[in-house]
Amino acid sequence: GGGGANGANKKQKPALRFDAGHMKLPRAQMLAALRGAAALGPLFVGVFANQKPEEVKRIAEESGMDIIQLSGHEGWADLSFYEPFAVINAEHVSPDSSAEGLLAGVGGEEEALLMLDTKHPLMEGGCGQTFDWGVAAACQAKRPMFVAGGLGPGNVAECVRKVRPFAVDASSGMEEKKGVKEPKLVYQYVHNAKAALAEEGL
């Protein structure tokens, strides 16, 4: 008999570097786990907006995603459905939004990473417009969060200095042609964000 056989012919999927289980750790440990996962190489984040949860999870599983980002109006109910994937959940900030109002309407840190993005009447992200970073700074003081909305190489450093977010997100700000990321803009964006972090001692 073959002593080296393990009885499994199906290819095993690699373990997620950061998953829903990490989200349930105390904040400092959770953030350290996320930083550690990102340090091993870029995390594959799938961005979805108002799609059926079953479809989102199937695509994430089949494509080997690391994290699911919900950028529509999915809300905070039943996010455990997406396990073992960790979730980034976007809240959309309008001119009359307050940090208190936004935080009162979201779930706990163990449920999803919070992202703040600009509210737009027609688009779910990628609108190229910023929002009041004072609101973001007030939210960041309460829980770690991502900032999105109109960020690019020209303003990401200012955002980092004013908000000190856990992470920043960009889309249209790194494009010269719609839908196509420009490598030089991606490089400048990352460089400027990291330089601001170093200046602030973060």
N, C-alpha and C positions, 0 to 999 in steps of 0.2 A: 503494500500500500504506500501511496504517495504521501510522505510525511509533510511535504510543504504545501499541500492544498488547503485553502481556507473555505472552500465551498461556495465562493461568491464569484460569479462570472460578470455580474453587472459592475460597470465602472463606478467607483465611489466618488461622490462629489467632495471636493475639499471643504474642510470646515470653514465657516465664516470667521473672518478676523475680528469682526465686531457684530454682535447679534443682540436680540431682544433680551437675553439673559444679562448682558453687560449693562443694559439700561436700568436694571433693577439694583445695581450696586450703589453704595453711597456715592454722592456726587463726585468727590475727588477721585475715587477709584474708577468711576464710569468715564470721566474725562481723560484720565490717564490711559485707560484701555483704548479709547478712541484715538488719542494721539499716537499711542503705540501701534495701532493697526495702520494708521495713515503713514507712519514712518517706514513701514515695510513696502510701501508702494501705493500708487493712487488707488483709492477705493472706487469701485464701479457703482455709481448711484443712478438708479433709474427714476426718471421724472415722469409723473403721471398727473392727470387732471380730470377729475370727475369720471373715471372709468370704473367699471364693476370690480369690486374687490377680488372676486375669483379670477378675473382676467389679469389683474395686476400681479397677483401672487403667482399665477401660472407663468407669465412672462418673466418675472424675477427668477423663478426656479429654472426655467429653460435656458435663460441667457447667462446664468451665473452671476447675477448681481450681488453686491455686498449689502446695499442699503436701499430702501424704497423711500422716495420723496413724493409726498402728496401735495400738489400745488394748486388744487382746485378748492372745492368747498366740501371736502369729505367730512369735516368735523372730527370730534375726538371719541366718538362712541365705537366700541368694539375694535380698537386697533390691535388687540391681541390676536385677531384673525390672521394678521400678517406674520406672526411668529413662524420660524425663528428669525426672520428679518427684523432688524432695527428700522425705525421709521423716523423720517424728518417730516414734520407737519407744518404747512405754511398757514399763517394768519395774514390777512390783507389789511393794510393800514390806510385809512382814509384821512383827509385833512382834519376831521373832528374826532379822530381816535385818541384815546388816552391809554397810558400804560396800565392803569388800574382796570379799565374796561377790557382791554385785551387779555390781561392775565386772569381776570375773573372768568373768562369764557373758555379757557384751555384746560386740558387735562394735566395730570402730574408729570413730573420729569421722568418717571419710570415708564411712562407710556410712549413718549416720543420726544425727539429733539425739536425745539421750537424754532421756526424760521419766520421772520417778519419780511413781508414783501409789499410792494406798492399796490394798492387797490386800483383797478382799472375797470371801466364799465364794460369793456369788450374782451379783454385779454386776461389770461391766467398766468401771469408772469411774463418776462421778456418784453415788457412795455418800454423799457429804457428810461423810466422816470423814478426819481428818488422820492423819499418821504421824509418827514421830520425826524431827524436822527436823535433829537431829544427824547422822543418816545422810545426809540430803540435803547438809548442809554439807560433810561429808567427801567425798562424791562430787563436789560442785562444785569442791572444791580440786584435783581431778584432771582434770576435763574440764567444759566448759560444759554445762549441763543445764536442763531445765524442771522446775518443781515443780507438781504437781497434787494433788488430794485434800483436800476439805473447805475449800477457800479461799473467802473471801468478803470483803466490805468491812470486816468487823470484825477480821480476822486477817491480811490480806494484807501489811500494813505490817510486822507482827512477823516474818512469814516472810521478807520482803525483807531486814530487818535481820539476822536470825539466819543465813540461808543465803546471801544474796547470789547468788541464782540468775541464770542468763542470762535466764530468762523465767518467768512464772507463768501458770498455766492455771486456769480456773474454769468450773463448769457449774451444779450445783444451788445453789451459794452465791449465785447471782444470780437466783434464782427465788423468787417468793412462791406461785405456782401451778405445780405440777410440769410441766416441759417448756416453760414460757413464761418467757423472760428479761424481767426488769423493768428498763426503761431507767434508772430512778433508781439501782438497785443496780449496774448496769454502770458508770454514771458514777462512783459513789462508790468502786467497786473500782479503777478506773483512776486516779482522783484520789489515793487513799490509797497505791497502789503507787508512783506517780510522786513523791509527797511523800516517801516513805521513801527512794527512790533519791536524791533531792536532799539529804536529811539525811545520808545516808551518803557523799555525794560520788561516787556511781557514775554 
